[in-house]
Structure formats: structure tokens, C-alpha cells
Amino acid sequence: MKQALLSIAALALLSSPAIAAEDDLLKSANEAFKVIPSMVPAVQGNPVTREKTELGRMLWFDPRLSASGILSCNSCHNLAMGGDDNLETSIGHGWQKGPRNSPTVLNSVFNAAQFWDGRAEDLRTQAKGPIQAGVEMAATPEMVLAVLKSMPEYEQRFKTAFPGESDAVTFDNVAKAIEAFEATLITPASRFDQYLEGNANALSAQEKEGLRLFMDTGCSSCHNGVNLGGQDYFPFGVVERPGSDILPENDKGRFAVTKTASDEYVFRAVPLRNVALTAPYFHTGKVWDLGQAVAIMGTSQLGKELSKTEVDAITAFLNTLTGEQPRVEMPMLPVSTAKTPRPEPLVKNSLEKTDAVEKAVPIR
């Protein structure tokens, strides 16, 4: 009996360093990262109400906010595909190819600013950009308001969502409604969140090793907080600038916003929540494999040639950041009326350049 008790005590002593290491890892993780809340966060200057989010959901899916009547917010930020479009760069008005990869809209409410270069201070400012961009939805505020005011149901919904306003159907309120809807697009309860909350079994041994490496090698210096990024700006290529296929010379990032030389090739640290769902990676969308993206970041940002074992472990950890996806019901949109502006015909675009294209592409 005495010998058995001694054996148990010996095992306890042997396991105590492992327990201490486990506790230290969890403590360090909670210092660097935060759990995504299960409740919709507050939005400064724009109370999130049910009426406003319902209106925002309708606007999100309505292609009539685009000049062509084809594109909606969901076209480039598909909520069934991780909140982006899984393309190198998005396809916009007249089949134009956009200049940058579409960021995920999921958890974007937690970012300090929007777009790769941070040129929009909040989601309502960001919402106005793609609607008006010639390479995206190619609309104007006047056209959008003409569309919305042509349908009595929309007019009533704006009055309900923005009570007390003499003219509730404004472009600012369009952006506020979309922002309120976007604030609901959060993904709590990932396995990593469960780990942060104290469930040590939520991560495997390899995933915990990946978490440790993520912090020890310096990844968490840029990718931290609730969204594991999205809070600050850093040069792409702190140690070694990637090749022009990944970092083209003509896109200087935040420099276009600030006109400050030190901001050349500086971009917002990409939020890593749900990163396993959002390939391809980087602002160019040139890298389709998450492990390859990890290896590139190791050399370019950290000056470290990560081993395959290290890349695999960090990649395994990143896969634990996929949370519960928002369940969004497709809305029934108001029916167009005789007053609703008709969509622009798509002319002089890539489909009309040659007769050969028309013959080569079957009509379905």
C-alpha cells in the first residue's frame, strides 16, 4: 500500500511541470487574445436595433443597389463562404477585376478600421465605398435613393428603423443599416475561444504547440486581440520583402491614404478569425494554401525559416479559429415598381470585345 502511494506521488511530481506549462500557455494566450462575445457588440454612434438590422439585411442582399442590378454586398462578401468570395480579387461592374482580395466581413465590427489600407474608420463609412466604386457596384447615392424611394415597403422600413427623422431614406441611413447588420455577423464559440475560457481539451497537442509557436515566434505581435489582427498597420516585408507576385510594386498600401513615405507597402494586419475559410490569402489573393501563407509570413515578417513541423503546427492552430457561422435567412425583398430605375445595360465589357468570345461561351 505504501509503495502504491509513493508511485502515485511520483507520477504527480512528474506531471506537475507539464501542468505548469499548460497553465502558462493558457495564461499567455489570455493576455494576448480575447474571446469573441456571444452578444452583438455595441456600435459607436449607431444603436443596433432589430428594425435596423432587418433593414440592413435586406439592403445587404439587394442587387438593385448596383448600377447593373446584378451585384450586392453579398456578391463579394458571401456569408455562405466565410464572408468573402474566395477569389483572388473580386469581379465587379462590367466584369471588371478589382485591385485587391476581398476581406471577410465576419467579425469586421471588431476591427479598428476597414479595408486593407484602413481608409474607412468604421463599417458605415466602408459600406458607402463599394456601392459607389466604379469597379464594384458602380452606383451613385442618388440612384440608390431613387431605387429605395420607388418602393413603399422600403420607405416604411426606413421610417421604422430611423424614427423621428423627417426623411429617413438617406444614403447615410443606408450605410448605418448595413453597419448594424454587419455588427451581427460574429462567430463566437470557436475551439480556440473554448480553450481561452478554460477548456484545455478544446485543442489537441499539435494545436497547442501551434499556439505556443504563434506567440513565441512573434506572430501575435501583429495578430492579437479579439480578432487576432485588424488593429494596427505593419509593413509587408519587415525583414524580407516578398516577390512582386505577392507584393506588386504598384500597390503601396496605406501610402495611398496618408501620402507618408514610411507607409509604403504598409497594410492593416489581417484578422485571422475564420482564416481557414477565406483562401486565397494576402491583399493580392495569390496564395491559396494556408500553410504556404504561414511560411511566407515567417520569412517576410519574422525573418525565420519555419520548419514543416512548425508550419503544420501553426496551421493546425489557425484552424481552431473557425467559429460558429452566423445563420442568416435570405430576405424577401420589396417588389420593384414602375418608378424603380432600370439597371444599366452591360456594354463595352469583356464579354463584348470579340465575336469569338460569344461563340466560345455557351448560353445557359
C-alpha angles and dihedrals in degrees: 000000000000091000091051091052091050090051091052090049091050091051090050091053091048093051097045095083090052091049091049091050090050091050091048092051092051092046092050091047092053090050093053102036140035133215117252106246119240091222124075107262123237118258118218113245094000118075110214107232131171092245092051095047091048090053090045091052090055093048090047092061099035112108091189088082086073125076092239096045087231107089129068134172087266092059092076097022101044109187090205091057105049095285096293136072101252091233130122089244128352125263113234142171114347089007091290116165114235122231099239142035114268111251119223116264092208111111090357088135087075094057120105090225139357135247125035091279096041094238093145116066095202143004096268091055089047092050092062093054104067093041090060101033112111091217092051125032094342096206131134129226089247092054092047092051092046089054094048096044091052090069119065093206092059092048090053093047092052090051090051094046094046105033121189096027115124091215109022096172100086133137089243090056091048088058093044092052092050090047091052090051092047090053088065092056097093127136111212130170099048114162088254090055089050089052092050088052090058107271100131091182093061090086129050123231091260092049091050089050088051090051091050091050091046089059100034097049092049103255090126091058087080102018106056142114127054094321097036088238138359094104106093146013130254138174114261099234104030090168105011124012113229121238122279091260089066098027108030115200095230095062107070096173118211091011088081088062103040102025086217115141093221089060094064110128090002116140137175112269103258115244108243101204109124089001091149088067099048108067134177100067141217126028090290095049090222098132118071101175119076093209090054090050090053091051092049092051090050093058099034101041105023103027089231128128100218117212120237089253090054093046091049092050095049090046090051089052092049089055089062090065093076107110136188106301117233114258106227121181115216107249127229104238126215114267117253117249135208087270095055110111112247120239119262115257113248103243135164092017133134093277092060101045096098139008087233091068091053091050093046096051113067118222110241 
